[in-house]
């Protein structure tokens, strides 16, 4: 895989940031890309299967007959194609330029308190837990689902995390420990009359990161397919199930790159992740950094400046200065199956399958619907 041009999000169309607004639209305003079984349903279960790309689903269709029976097709994720950004766009109905969760690891404190990189999923900086220093409601102010009280069925251990507070702000958290309890909770919530139930399952993403896209991933695809089938059995009359994902995957294996000394001489720190790596320039070194990045990695990555990325609409619009400061100066956006490592981020050094970039395999996700039978 070596793609000539990045796949850009279809902001305003069939994109993760448009799903919740489409579900809330009146009958006359429902977009044509929303799967037909979901239109007009009295109750909708919105299931996010973390790590299920459209390409992977089509390639492993034999493992997922239920998923492949759904009505609909592909939609686009957002930029970058990482869980922190994509799930926030899905739940808030906002593009990254609005909600500000612009990556897996973002720079904060660049306003004078001293820049530091925060891991959004862990809500940690090198100094430790960052929930007090960077309150979730200040970093990401938009409510989930446009209103309070929508039930969100997610892993119980995520309840107290900063990222949950950021992307599920105002939701009614319902924890699950194993998939069977997930199904039971959804059944209960539907019986109580909830018009929208959000559900999150992360098995595919975990397996892809640890084992790649081989036998283990195919086995987990079967498990995810059974989960969808079990949820379909719980649907009462007049309800529907809508399945999507935050991103796809690319098998990278051991094809990792540590940016060379010619780059690091101009770099103060790095943020982002392996397939969407932000390089933050030392004062006065931005031009030298861009040139060095293009020479070293232009054959395997889209090399872009911050301004180019914003001007090309990757984040869905112009970013306010406070949000733009969360980005680096030069982006290495992998188009080949490689990853660019940050020595300060040891947590991702051994991931076999990855995401974050704008290849078709990462950008296209399923958007599939079923009506209750």
NORCOR-V692342 format. One record per helix or strand of 2 or more residues. SS is the DSSP state (h for helix, s for strand). FROM is the first residue (numbers start at 0). LEN is the number of residues. If there is no record, write none. Layout:
ss = {SS,SS}
from = {FROM,FROM}
len = {LEN,LEN}
This chain:
ss = {h,h,h,s,h,h,h,s,h,h,s,s,s,s,h,h,s,h,h,s,h,s,h,h,s,s,s,h,s,s,h,s,h,h,s,s,h,s,h,s}
from = {15,26,35,42,53,60,64,70,82,95,104,115,123,127,135,143,150,155,161,171,178,195,202,214,238,249,255,260,266,275,285,300,305,320,329,338,345,352,359,363}
len = {9,3,3,7,6,3,4,6,10,4,4,4,2,2,4,3,5,3,6,5,13,6,9,20,6,2,3,4,7,6,12,5,6,4,5,3,3,2,4,8}
